[in-house]
């Protein structure tokens, strides 16, 4: 039996919040359920997931993403080549 839309949205929201480092207390779960309910009411025919993700900042304080540096800074170096030899 396929999962209902509300269950899919709730699962995705909880996974996203955990990935952002937000702990899921009982109060947070209630906020997530309210968010899903609002998303379903405001967009019953279509993009409930998109609506829920857009509403997320109204319900939860999401920490800013810190993206680590992908490589050390580039520094000019020498491989011992001298063009005047």
C-alpha positions as CSV (number, residue, x, y, z in Angstrom):
1,X,0.0,0.0,0.0
2,X,1.6,3.4,-1.0
3,X,2.2,5.9,1.7
4,X,-0.2,8.9,1.9
5,X,1.0,12.3,0.8
6,X,0.9,13.6,4.4
7,X,3.2,10.8,5.6
8,X,5.7,11.4,2.8
9,X,5.8,15.1,3.5
10,X,6.2,14.5,7.3
11,X,8.9,12.0,6.7
12,X,10.8,14.3,4.4
13,X,10.5,17.3,6.8
14,X,11.7,15.3,9.8
15,X,14.7,13.9,7.8
16,X,15.5,17.4,6.6
17,X,15.3,18.9,10.1
18,X,17.5,16.1,11.5
19,X,20.0,16.7,8.7
20,X,20.1,20.4,9.7
21,X,20.8,19.4,13.3
22,X,17.4,20.2,14.7
23,X,16.5,17.9,17.5
24,X,12.9,16.5,17.3
25,X,11.2,17.0,20.7
26,X,7.5,16.5,21.2
27,X,6.9,20.2,20.7
28,X,8.9,20.0,17.4
29,X,6.8,17.0,16.2
30,X,3.6,19.0,16.9
31,X,5.0,21.9,14.9
32,X,5.9,19.6,12.0
33,X,2.4,18.1,12.1
34,X,0.8,21.6,12.0
35,X,3.1,22.6,9.2
36,X,2.0,19.5,7.1
37,X,-1.7,20.2,7.9
38,X,-1.3,23.8,6.7
39,X,0.5,22.8,3.5
40,X,-2.3,20.3,2.8
41,X,-4.9,22.9,3.3
42,X,-3.2,25.6,1.2
43,X,-2.3,23.3,-1.7
44,X,-4.5,20.2,-1.7
45,X,-4.2,19.4,-5.4
46,X,-0.6,19.7,-6.1
47,X,2.8,20.6,-4.7
48,X,2.3,19.9,-1.0
49,X,5.9,19.0,-0.5
50,X,7.1,22.2,-2.1
51,X,4.6,24.2,0.0
52,X,5.7,22.5,3.2
53,X,9.4,23.2,2.5
54,X,8.6,26.9,1.8
55,X,6.7,27.1,5.1
56,X,9.6,25.5,7.1
57,X,11.3,28.8,8.1
58,X,8.0,30.0,9.7
59,X,7.9,27.0,12.0
60,X,11.6,26.2,12.7
61,X,14.9,28.0,13.2
62,X,17.1,26.4,10.7
63,X,20.8,27.0,11.3
64,X,22.7,28.6,8.5
65,X,24.6,26.0,6.4
66,X,28.3,26.2,6.8
67,X,30.0,24.9,3.7
68,X,33.6,23.8,4.3
69,X,36.3,24.8,2.0
70,X,36.7,22.2,-0.7
71,X,40.4,22.5,-1.2
72,X,43.3,24.4,0.4
73,X,43.9,27.9,-1.0
74,X,45.9,28.0,-4.2
75,X,49.4,29.4,-3.8
76,X,51.8,30.3,-6.5
77,X,54.6,27.8,-6.5
78,X,57.6,26.8,-8.5
79,X,58.6,23.5,-9.9
80,X,62.2,24.6,-10.5
81,X,61.7,25.6,-14.2
82,X,63.7,28.6,-15.3
83,X,62.9,29.9,-18.8
84,X,66.3,31.7,-19.1
85,X,68.6,28.6,-18.8
